Amino acid sequence: MAKVKFLVGSTYGNAQQMADEASEELNQLGHQCEVFNHPCIEDVIGEDTDVLIICSATIGEGDIPDNLLPLYSQLRDQSPLLPHVKYAVIALGDSSYDNFADGGRQMDELMHELQAVNVQEMLLIDACETPDPEEAVLEWIRLLHPKL
């Protein structure tokens, strides 16, 4: 089974909770998962991972949370090409704001620029429109599972 790393950007704990739920589900499906609350570039460029799942909230005016921002900056500054890296994104936000889910979207754009391979369509969790975010994440994980 796959080795999966969850790279979490969370301020109020919602993205952390979603990553924990998703990790638990994948573990139950036989995969090996780790959740990183303060991910760094070594967590991304290492060869010991099959898939990265970026789970990011959005803060302020469409910003990446403080605990994920150093990784974003490291990747942006160093620009390592990552064609060997598979990834997927869970983006949390509130559609009543102009920059809905931009924390996750920015991470997705950067991974795409670095030539990482997206294995699953981004999951957008809207605080205004998603009544049961945990169930949405579990559904998404069940779709991802066969691709790992």
Backbone as JSON Lines, residues from 0, in Angstrom:
{"i":0,"aa":"M","n":[0.83,-1.19,0.0],"ca":[0.0,0.0,0.0],"c":[0.87,1.25,0.0]}
{"i":1,"aa":"A","n":[0.25,2.4,-0.15],"ca":[0.98,3.66,-0.34],"c":[1.41,4.32,0.97]}
{"i":2,"aa":"K","n":[2.52,5.04,0.88],"ca":[2.97,5.91,1.98],"c":[2.48,7.31,1.64]}
{"i":3,"aa":"V","n":[1.67,7.88,2.53],"ca":[1.02,9.16,2.27],"c":[1.41,10.15,3.36]}
{"i":4,"aa":"K","n":[1.78,11.36,2.93],"ca":[2.05,12.45,3.87],"c":[0.99,13.51,3.7]}
{"i":5,"aa":"F","n":[0.41,13.93,4.81],"ca":[-0.52,15.05,4.83],"c":[0.25,16.27,5.3]}
{"i":6,"aa":"L","n":[0.25,17.32,4.47],"ca":[0.89,18.59,4.79],"c":[-0.21,19.57,5.11]}
{"i":7,"aa":"V","n":[-0.27,20.01,6.36],"ca":[-1.44,20.74,6.85],"c":[-1.15,22.22,7.05]}
{"i":8,"aa":"G","n":[-2.08,23.04,6.58],"ca":[-2.08,24.47,6.84],"c":[-3.37,24.8,7.57]}
{"i":9,"aa":"S","n":[-3.27,25.05,8.87],"ca":[-4.48,25.25,9.67],"c":[-4.24,26.32,10.72]}
{"i":10,"aa":"T","n":[-5.23,27.18,10.9],"ca":[-5.15,28.22,11.91],"c":[-6.1,27.92,13.06]}
{"i":11,"aa":"Y","n":[-7.33,27.57,12.74],"ca":[-8.35,27.33,13.77],"c":[-8.64,25.86,13.99]}
{"i":12,"aa":"G","n":[-7.93,24.98,13.29],"ca":[-8.06,23.55,13.52],"c":[-8.93,22.8,12.54]}
{"i":13,"aa":"N","n":[-9.65,23.49,11.66],"ca":[-10.53,22.77,10.72],"c":[-9.74,21.94,9.71]}
{"i":14,"aa":"A","n":[-8.72,22.51,9.12],"ca":[-7.91,21.76,8.16],"c":[-7.19,20.61,8.86]}
{"i":15,"aa":"Q","n":[-6.74,20.85,10.07],"ca":[-6.09,19.8,10.85],"c":[-7.05,18.64,11.08]}
{"i":16,"aa":"Q","n":[-8.28,18.96,11.44],"ca":[-9.29,17.93,11.67],"c":[-9.57,17.14,10.39]}
{"i":17,"aa":"M","n":[-9.66,17.83,9.26],"ca":[-9.92,17.15,7.99],"c":[-8.75,16.22,7.63]}
{"i":18,"aa":"A","n":[-7.52,16.68,7.85],"ca":[-6.35,15.85,7.57],"c":[-6.33,14.63,8.48]}
{"i":19,"aa":"D","n":[-6.66,14.81,9.75],"ca":[-6.68,13.7,10.68],"c":[-7.73,12.66,10.28]}
{"i":20,"aa":"E","n":[-8.91,13.14,9.88],"ca":[-9.99,12.23,9.44],"c":[-9.55,11.45,8.2]}
{"i":21,"aa":"A","n":[-8.99,12.17,7.24],"ca":[-8.57,11.54,5.98],"c":[-7.45,10.53,6.23]}
{"i":22,"aa":"S","n":[-6.51,10.9,7.07],"ca":[-5.39,10.01,7.4],"c":[-5.9,8.74,8.07]}
{"i":23,"aa":"E","n":[-6.8,8.9,8.99],"ca":[-7.38,7.74,9.69],"c":[-8.08,6.8,8.71]}
{"i":24,"aa":"E","n":[-8.84,7.38,7.77],"ca":[-9.54,6.57,6.78],"c":[-8.55,5.81,5.89]}
{"i":25,"aa":"L","n":[-7.5,6.49,5.42],"ca":[-6.51,5.82,4.58],"c":[-5.75,4.75,5.35]}
{"i":26,"aa":"N","n":[-5.46,5.01,6.63],"ca":[-4.82,3.98,7.46],"c":[-5.7,2.74,7.54]}
{"i":27,"aa":"Q","n":[-7.0,2.94,7.72],"ca":[-7.94,1.82,7.8],"c":[-8.02,1.06,6.47]}
{"i":28,"aa":"L","n":[-7.72,1.75,5.38],"ca":[-7.73,1.11,4.06],"c":[-6.39,0.45,3.73]}
{"i":29,"aa":"G","n":[-5.46,0.49,4.7],"ca":[-4.2,-0.22,4.54],"c":[-3.0,0.62,4.16]}
{"i":30,"aa":"H","n":[-3.15,1.91,4.04],"ca":[-2.03,2.78,3.69],"c":[-1.3,3.25,4.95]}
{"i":31,"aa":"Q","n":[-0.08,3.74,4.77],"ca":[0.71,4.3,5.87],"c":[0.65,5.81,5.74]}
{"i":32,"aa":"C","n":[0.11,6.47,6.77],"ca":[-0.06,7.93,6.7],"c":[0.63,8.63,7.86]}
{"i":33,"aa":"E","n":[1.16,9.8,7.55],"ca":[1.71,10.7,8.55],"c":[1.13,12.08,8.3]}
{"i":34,"aa":"V","n":[0.86,12.81,9.39],"ca":[0.33,14.16,9.29],"c":[1.39,15.12,9.81]}
{"i":35,"aa":"F","n":[1.71,16.13,9.0],"ca":[2.73,17.12,9.35],"c":[2.07,18.48,9.55]}
{"i":36,"aa":"N","n":[2.13,18.99,10.78],"ca":[1.51,20.27,11.11],"c":[2.4,21.46,10.78]}
{"i":37,"aa":"H","n":[3.69,21.21,10.67],"ca":[4.65,22.25,10.29],"c":[5.57,21.66,9.21]}
{"i":38,"aa":"P","n":[5.01,21.41,8.02],"ca":[5.8,20.74,6.99],"c":[6.94,21.61,6.48]}
{"i":39,"aa":"C","n":[8.0,20.94,6.04],"ca":[9.15,21.64,5.46],"c":[9.49,20.99,4.12]}
{"i":40,"aa":"I","n":[10.41,21.57,3.43],"ca":[10.72,21.12,2.06],"c":[11.21,19.67,2.04]}
{"i":41,"aa":"E","n":[11.89,19.22,3.09],"ca":[12.36,17.84,3.15],"c":[11.2,16.85,3.13]}
{"i":42,"aa":"D","n":[10.05,17.27,3.66],"ca":[8.86,16.42,3.64],"c":[8.32,16.23,2.22]}
{"i":43,"aa":"V","n":[8.66,17.14,1.34],"ca":[8.17,17.11,-0.04],"c":[9.15,16.41,-0.97]}
{"i":44,"aa":"I","n":[10.41,16.73,-0.86],"ca":[11.38,16.24,-1.84],"c":[11.94,14.86,-1.52]}
{"i":45,"aa":"G","n":[11.63,14.33,-0.35],"ca":[12.12,13.0,0.01],"c":[11.55,11.92,-0.9]}
{"i":46,"aa":"E","n":[12.27,10.86,-1.05],"ca":[11.87,9.77,-1.94],"c":[11.02,8.72,-1.22]}
{"i":47,"aa":"D","n":[10.77,8.89,0.06],"ca":[10.1,7.87,0.86],"c":[8.58,8.01,0.89]}
{"i":48,"aa":"T","n":[8.02,8.8,-0.01],"ca":[6.58,9.06,-0.01],"c":[6.0,8.75,-1.37]}
{"i":49,"aa":"D","n":[4.82,8.13,-1.37],"ca":[4.14,7.85,-2.63],"c":[3.24,9.01,-3.05]}
{"i":50,"aa":"V","n":[2.56,9.63,-2.06],"ca":[1.61,10.71,-2.36],"c":[1.64,11.74,-1.24]}
{"i":51,"aa":"L","n":[1.6,13.01,-1.63],"ca":[1.43,14.12,-0.68],"c":[-0.01,14.59,-0.79]}
{"i":52,"aa":"I","n":[-0.64,14.81,0.35],"ca":[-1.95,15.44,0.34],"c":[-1.82,16.73,1.13]}
{"i":53,"aa":"I","n":[-2.05,17.83,0.43],"ca":[-1.97,19.15,1.04],"c":[-3.38,19.51,1.49]}
{"i":54,"aa":"C","n":[-3.52,19.78,2.76],"ca":[-4.82,20.13,3.33],"c":[-4.68,21.52,3.94]}
{"i":55,"aa":"S","n":[-5.25,22.51,3.25],"ca":[-5.01,23.89,3.66],"c":[-6.29,24.7,3.81]}
{"i":56,"aa":"A","n":[-6.35,25.41,4.92],"ca":[-7.37,26.42,5.12],"c":[-6.92,27.68,4.37]}
{"i":57,"aa":"T","n":[-7.75,28.7,4.42],"ca":[-7.43,30.01,3.85],"c":[-7.67,31.03,4.94]}
{"i":58,"aa":"I","n":[-6.71,31.94,5.11],"ca":[-6.87,32.97,6.14],"c":[-6.78,34.35,5.5]}
{"i":59,"aa":"G","n":[-7.21,35.35,6.24],"ca":[-7.1,36.73,5.77],"c":[-7.74,36.95,4.41]}
{"i":60,"aa":"E","n":[-7.01,37.56,3.53],"ca":[-7.48,37.87,2.18],"c":[-7.02,36.81,1.18]}
{"i":61,"aa":"G","n":[-7.23,35.54,1.5],"ca":[-6.84,34.47,0.59],"c":[-5.44,33.97,0.82]}
{"i":62,"aa":"D","n":[-4.96,34.07,2.06],"ca":[-3.58,33.7,2.37],"c":[-3.45,32.26,2.86]}
{"i":63,"aa":"I","n":[-2.24,31.76,2.75],"ca":[-1.88,30.43,3.25],"c":[-1.64,30.56,4.76]}
{"i":64,"aa":"P","n":[-2.13,29.62,5.56],"ca":[-1.91,29.68,7.02],"c":[-0.43,29.72,7.39]}
{"i":65,"aa":"D","n":[-0.16,30.32,8.53],"ca":[1.22,30.54,8.99],"c":[2.05,29.26,9.08]}
{"i":66,"aa":"N","n":[1.43,28.14,9.47],"ca":[2.23,26.93,9.63],"c":[2.56,26.24,8.31]}
{"i":67,"aa":"L","n":[1.91,26.63,7.22],"ca":[2.2,26.07,5.89],"c":[3.0,27.06,5.03]}
{"i":68,"aa":"L","n":[2.96,28.32,5.4],"ca":[3.62,29.36,4.62],"c":[5.13,29.15,4.46]}
{"i":69,"aa":"P","n":[5.86,28.71,5.5],"ca":[7.3,28.48,5.28],"c":[7.57,27.44,4.18]}
{"i":70,"aa":"L","n":[6.78,26.38,4.13],"ca":[6.95,25.38,3.07],"c":[6.68,26.01,1.71]}
{"i":71,"aa":"Y","n":[5.59,26.76,1.6],"ca":[5.26,27.42,0.34],"c":[6.43,28.32,-0.09]}
{"i":72,"aa":"S","n":[6.97,29.09,0.84],"ca":[8.08,30.0,0.53],"c":[9.33,29.24,0.12]}
{"i":73,"aa":"Q","n":[9.64,28.15,0.82],"ca":[10.81,27.34,0.47],"c":[10.67,26.78,-0.94]}
{"i":74,"aa":"L","n":[9.5,26.24,-1.25],"ca":[9.27,25.68,-2.58],"c":[9.33,26.76,-3.65]}
{"i":75,"aa":"R","n":[8.74,27.91,-3.38],"ca":[8.74,29.01,-4.34],"c":[10.17,29.5,-4.57]}
{"i":76,"aa":"D","n":[10.94,29.66,-3.49],"ca":[12.3,30.19,-3.6],"c":[13.27,29.21,-4.27]}
{"i":77,"aa":"Q","n":[13.18,27.93,-3.89],"ca":[14.13,26.94,-4.4],"c":[13.7,26.32,-5.73]}
{"i":78,"aa":"S","n":[12.43,26.34,-6.02],"ca":[11.87,25.81,-7.27],"c":[12.4,24.44,-7.67]}
{"i":79,"aa":"P","n":[12.35,23.47,-6.76],"ca":[12.8,22.13,-7.17],"c":[11.77,21.5,-8.11]}
{"i":80,"aa":"L","n":[12.24,20.9,-9.19],"ca":[11.3,20.21,-10.07],"c":[10.89,18.9,-9.4]}
{"i":81,"aa":"L","n":[9.58,18.62,-9.43],"ca":[9.02,17.5,-8.68],"c":[8.21,16.54,-9.55]}
{"i":82,"aa":"P","n":[8.69,16.16,-10.73],"ca":[7.89,15.27,-11.58],"c":[7.69,13.88,-10.97]}
{"i":83,"aa":"H","n":[8.5,13.54,-9.98],"ca":[8.39,12.24,-9.29],"c":[7.38,12.27,-8.14]}
{"i":84,"aa":"V","n":[6.83,13.46,-7.83],"ca":[5.93,13.62,-6.68],"c":[4.47,13.61,-7.13]}
{"i":85,"aa":"K","n":[3.69,12.75,-6.51],"ca":[2.24,12.73,-6.74],"c":[1.61,13.49,-5.57]}
{"i":86,"aa":"Y","n":[0.54,14.24,-5.89],"ca":[-0.09,15.02,-4.84],"c":[-1.58,15.2,-5.13]}
{"i":87,"aa":"A","n":[-2.27,15.65,-4.07],"ca":[-3.68,16.04,-4.17],"c":[-3.9,17.13,-3.13]}
{"i":88,"aa":"V","n":[-4.97,17.9,-3.29],"ca":[-5.22,19.05,-2.41],"c":[-6.65,19.04,-1.88]}
{"i":89,"aa":"I","n":[-6.74,19.29,-0.58],"ca":[-8.01,19.58,0.08],"c":[-7.93,21.05,0.48]}
{"i":90,"aa":"A","n":[-8.81,21.88,-0.08],"ca":[-8.78,23.32,0.18],"c":[-10.04,23.74,0.92]}
{"i":91,"aa":"L","n":[-9.85,24.38,2.06],"ca":[-10.97,24.85,2.87],"c":[-11.09,26.36,2.74]}
{"i":92,"aa":"G","n":[-12.32,26.84,2.75],"ca":[-12.55,28.27,2.67],"c":[-14.0,28.6,2.89]}
{"i":93,"aa":"D","n":[-14.32,29.84,2.64],"ca":[-15.66,30.38,2.85],"c":[-16.01,31.18,1.59]}
{"i":94,"aa":"S","n":[-17.01,30.71,0.86],"ca":[-17.33,31.33,-0.43],"c":[-17.93,32.72,-0.31]}
{"i":95,"aa":"S","n":[-18.18,33.19,0.89],"ca":[-18.65,34.56,1.04],"c":[-17.49,35.56,0.9]}
{"i":96,"aa":"Y","n":[-16.26,35.04,0.83],"ca":[-15.07,35.88,0.61],"c":[-14.66,35.8,-0.85]}
{"i":97,"aa":"D","n":[-14.05,36.87,-1.35],"ca":[-13.62,36.94,-2.74],"c":[-12.57,35.88,-3.09]}
{"i":98,"aa":"N","n":[-11.67,35.61,-2.17],"ca":[-10.56,34.69,-2.44],"c":[-10.83,33.31,-1.85]}
{"i":99,"aa":"F","n":[-11.96,32.75,-2.21],"ca":[-12.42,31.47,-1.68],"c":[-11.39,30.36,-1.88]}
{"i":100,"aa":"A","n":[-10.98,29.74,-0.78],"ca":[-10.09,28.57,-0.78],"c":[-8.74,28.85,-1.45]}
{"i":101,"aa":"D","n":[-8.29,30.08,-1.44],"ca":[-7.05,30.43,-2.13],"c":[-5.8,29.84,-1.47]}
{"i":102,"aa":"G","n":[-5.85,29.53,-0.18],"ca":[-4.7,28.87,0.45],"c":[-4.37,27.57,-0.27]}
{"i":103,"aa":"G","n":[-5.38,26.73,-0.42],"ca":[-5.2,25.46,-1.13],"c":[-4.93,25.66,-2.62]}
{"i":104,"aa":"R","n":[-5.61,26.63,-3.21],"ca":[-5.41,26.87,-4.65],"c":[-3.98,27.32,-4.95]}
{"i":105,"aa":"Q","n":[-3.42,28.16,-4.07],"ca":[-2.03,28.61,-4.28],"c":[-1.06,27.44,-4.17]}
{"i":106,"aa":"M","n":[-1.31,26.55,-3.21],"ca":[-0.45,25.37,-3.08],"c":[-0.56,24.49,-4.32]}
{"i":107,"aa":"D","n":[-1.77,24.32,-4.82],"ca":[-2.0,23.51,-6.01],"c":[-1.28,24.12,-7.22]}
{"i":108,"aa":"E","n":[-1.39,25.42,-7.4],"ca":[-0.72,26.09,-8.51],"c":[0.79,25.94,-8.44]}
{"i":109,"aa":"L","n":[1.33,26.07,-7.22],"ca":[2.78,25.94,-7.06],"c":[3.23,24.51,-7.37]}
{"i":110,"aa":"M","n":[2.51,23.52,-6.86],"ca":[2.88,22.13,-7.15],"c":[2.82,21.86,-8.65]}
{"i":111,"aa":"H","n":[1.82,22.41,-9.31],"ca":[1.7,22.27,-10.77],"c":[2.91,22.91,-11.47]}
{"i":112,"aa":"E","n":[3.28,24.11,-11.03],"ca":[4.44,24.8,-11.61],"c":[5.72,23.99,-11.44]}
{"i":113,"aa":"L","n":[5.81,23.27,-10.32],"ca":[7.0,22.47,-10.02],"c":[6.94,21.09,-10.68]}
{"i":114,"aa":"Q","n":[5.92,20.87,-11.51],"ca":[5.73,19.67,-12.31],"c":[5.36,18.43,-11.5]}
{"i":115,"aa":"A","n":[4.84,18.63,-10.29],"ca":[4.31,17.49,-9.53],"c":[3.06,16.98,-10.24]}
{"i":116,"aa":"V","n":[2.72,15.73,-9.99],"ca":[1.61,15.07,-10.69],"c":[0.38,15.04,-9.8]}
{"i":117,"aa":"N","n":[-0.67,15.72,-10.23],"ca":[-1.92,15.74,-9.48],"c":[-2.68,14.44,-9.76]}
{"i":118,"aa":"V","n":[-3.03,13.71,-8.7],"ca":[-3.69,12.41,-8.87],"c":[-5.19,12.44,-8.59]}
{"i":119,"aa":"Q","n":[-5.69,13.58,-8.12],"ca":[-7.11,13.67,-7.77],"c":[-7.55,15.13,-7.87]}
{"i":120,"aa":"E","n":[-8.74,15.35,-8.39],"ca":[-9.28,16.7,-8.46],"c":[-9.34,17.31,-7.05]}
{"i":121,"aa":"M","n":[-9.02,18.59,-6.97],"ca":[-9.02,19.28,-5.68],"c":[-10.39,19.21,-5.02]}
{"i":122,"aa":"L","n":[-10.39,18.94,-3.72],"ca":[-11.62,18.97,-2.94],"c":[-11.75,20.37,-2.35]}
{"i":123,"aa":"L","n":[-12.83,21.05,-2.68],"ca":[-13.11,22.37,-2.13],"c":[-14.18,22.23,-1.05]}
{"i":124,"aa":"I","n":[-13.82,22.61,0.15],"ca":[-14.76,22.56,1.26],"c":[-15.15,23.99,1.6]}
{"i":125,"aa":"D","n":[-16.42,24.29,1.39],"ca":[-16.96,25.63,1.6],"c":[-17.69,25.68,2.95]}
{"i":126,"aa":"A","n":[-17.21,26.54,3.84],"ca":[-17.83,26.66,5.16],"c":[-19.3,27.05,5.07]}
{"i":127,"aa":"C","n":[-19.69,27.72,3.98],"ca":[-21.08,28.15,3.8],"c":[-21.96,27.09,3.16]}
{"i":128,"aa":"E","n":[-21.38,26.22,2.36],"ca":[-22.17,25.31,1.53],"c":[-21.99,23.83,1.84]}
{"i":129,"aa":"T","n":[-21.0,23.48,2.63],"ca":[-20.73,22.06,2.91],"c":[-21.22,21.73,4.31]}
{"i":130,"aa":"P","n":[-22.42,21.14,4.43],"ca":[-22.99,20.9,5.75],"c":[-22.21,19.87,6.57]}
{"i":131,"aa":"D","n":[-21.59,18.9,5.91],"ca":[-20.85,17.86,6.63],"c":[-19.47,17.7,5.99]}
{"i":132,"aa":"P","n":[-18.51,18.57,6.38],"ca":[-17.2,18.52,5.74],"c":[-16.48,17.18,5.95]}
{"i":133,"aa":"E","n":[-16.69,16.55,7.1],"ca":[-16.04,15.26,7.35],"c":[-16.49,14.22,6.33]}
{"i":134,"aa":"E","n":[-17.77,14.18,6.04],"ca":[-18.29,13.22,5.08],"c":[-17.76,13.53,3.67]}
{"i":135,"aa":"A","n":[-17.65,14.81,3.33],"ca":[-17.11,15.19,2.02],"c":[-15.66,14.71,1.88]}
{"i":136,"aa":"V","n":[-14.88,14.86,2.95],"ca":[-13.49,14.42,2.92],"c":[-13.41,12.9,2.79]}
{"i":137,"aa":"L","n":[-14.23,12.19,3.54],"ca":[-14.21,10.73,3.48],"c":[-14.62,10.21,2.1]}
{"i":138,"aa":"E","n":[-15.59,10.86,1.49],"ca":[-16.0,10.5,0.13],"c":[-14.85,10.7,-0.85]}
{"i":139,"aa":"W","n":[-14.19,11.83,-0.73],"ca":[-13.07,12.17,-1.59],"c":[-11.93,11.17,-1.41]}
{"i":140,"aa":"I","n":[-11.65,10.8,-0.17],"ca":[-10.59,9.83,0.14],"c":[-10.93,8.47,-0.48]}
{"i":141,"aa":"R","n":[-12.19,8.09,-0.43],"ca":[-12.59,6.81,-1.01],"c":[-12.39,6.8,-2.53]}
{"i":142,"aa":"L","n":[-12.54,7.96,-3.17],"ca":[-12.25,8.07,-4.6],"c":[-10.74,8.06,-4.87]}
{"i":143,"aa":"L","n":[-9.99,8.63,-3.97],"ca":[-8.53,8.68,-4.11],"c":[-7.89,7.31,-3.89]}
{"i":144,"aa":"H","n":[-8.4,6.55,-2.96],"ca":[-7.82,5.28,-2.53],"c":[-7.38,4.37,-3.69]}
{"i":145,"aa":"P","n":[-8.23,4.1,-4.68],"ca":[-7.8,3.2,-5.77],"c":[-6.67,3.78,-6.64]}
{"i":146,"aa":"K","n":[-6.46,5.09,-6.57],"ca":[-5.42,5.73,-7.39],"c":[-4.04,5.68,-6.72]}
{"i":147,"aa":"L","n":[-4.04,5.26,-5.46],"ca":[-2.78,5.21,-4.74],"c":[-2.1,3.92,-5.08]}
